[in-house]
Structure formats: C-alpha cells, structure tokens
C-alpha cells in the first residue's frame, strides 16, 4: 500500500468554451481560487476552482493549451472521440434536484434520477444518481450519499 498518497486534489479539463465552462462549474458551487497563463505551453487562460463545501478542485484550461493529454485533440467538426475519463462524480443530497439545476444552467440531459442495485458476491449496494453532459461535454454524475 502506498501511504504517500493522502488524498484526491483535482481533475483537469480542456474547455471548448473557457468562459462558459467556468461559469457552469461556478453554478455547481465552485469558485476561482487562482488563475494563470503559461506561454511556453500555449496556455492563455487556466484557473483552479475549489468547491466551497468540500476539499475538491477542478482545473480548467483553454482549448489551445499544449498539455500532454489522453487521446487526440478534437478538430472542429470532428465527431466525439472517446477517452479514458468516463465521468466526474459529485456527492449530492438530491440527485433529481442537482440534475434539474444543472440543466437550468446549461447542461444537457443524459440520465434523469434512477436507482440501481450494484451487486457482488459479498453484498448489494443501492445507489441513486443522475447524469448530465456539461456545456463543455464531460459527463457529470450526481450521486446521492452512499456507503460502499
């Protein structure tokens, strides 16, 4: 076991529309805590946002950034290209309410609130969640509190 890793810090996304993407995450209770540029990486705008309710960060970079990334850069008109990031999950009190608020703030519907039973050979866990596409295209899951 690696005891050097002590927590999760952030995930980073490249925004097709930087301002709109930042504004969307602000509606999910994130606030900008730092902003920068790195001309050597063709990065004009990047911000670190922190959730006001818990210790989690999102790094949002402009679309022109030349950072190492999984997959290839999508060109205008290209179809969706699948990559390793499946979704971003936030714990919520009410998955339906989170879904409705996200849609109101520019997200696109993916899966309204549903309840699923996740079984394995040891036990069964029931989860309630909903999913949306953010205005930038990443899948966001809203998961009601559950203990695995």
Residue pairs with C-beta under 8 A, 6 or more apart in sequence:
7 55
8 56
9 57
10 48
10 56
10 57
10 58
10 59
11 58
11 59
11 85
11 88
12 58
12 59
12 60
12 61
12 67
13 21
13 58
13 59
13 60
13 61
13 136
13 138
14 61
14 62
14 63
14 65
14 67
14 69
15 21
15 22
15 60
15 61
15 62
15 63
15 136
16 63
16 136
16 137
17 63
17 135
17 136
18 45
18 60
18 62
18 63
20 106
20 135
20 136
21 60
21 134
21 135
21 136
22 32
22 47
22 49
22 60
23 106
24 105
24 106
24 107
24 134
24 135
24 136
25 49
25 58
25 60
25 134
26 32
26 49
27 101
27 102
27 105
27 106
28 51
28 90
28 102
29 51
29 52
29 53
30 49
30 50
30 51
30 52
30 58
31 49
31 50
31 52
32 47
32 48
32 49
33 48
33 49
33 50
33 57
34 47
34 48
35 45
35 46
35 47
35 48
36 43
36 46
36 47
37 43
37 44
37 45
37 46
38 46
38 65
41 65
41 66
41 67
42 64
42 65
42 66
43 61
43 62
43 64
43 65
43 66
43 67
44 62
44 64
45 61
45 62
46 59
46 60
46 61
46 62
46 65
47 59
47 60
48 57
48 58
48 59
49 57
49 58
49 59
49 60
50 56
50 57
51 57
58 88
61 67
70 83
70 84
70 85
71 81
71 82
71 83
71 84
72 81
74 80
74 81
80 137
85 138
86 139
87 131
87 138
87 139
87 140
87 141
88 138
88 139
88 140
88 141
89 140
89 141
89 142
89 143
90 98
90 140
90 141
90 142
90 143
91 143
91 144
91 145
92 98
92 142
92 143
92 144
92 145
93 144
93 145
94 144
95 113
95 128
95 129
95 130
95 142
95 143
95 144
96 112
96 113
96 130
98 130
98 142
99 109
99 112
99 113
99 130
99 131
99 132
99 142
102 132
102 134
102 140
102 142
103 109
103 132
106 134
106 135
107 132
107 133
107 134
107 135
107 140
108 132
108 133
108 135
109 132
109 133
110 131
110 132
110 133
110 139
111 129
111 130
111 131
112 130
113 128
113 129
113 130
114 128
114 129
114 130
115 126
115 127
115 128
116 126
116 127
116 128
116 129
117 124
117 125
117 126
118 124
118 125
118 126
118 127
119 125
125 146
125 147
125 148
126 146
127 143
127 144
127 146
128 143
128 144
128 146
129 141
129 142
129 143
129 144
130 141
130 142
131 139
131 140
131 141
131 142
132 139
132 140
132 142
133 139
133 140
134 140
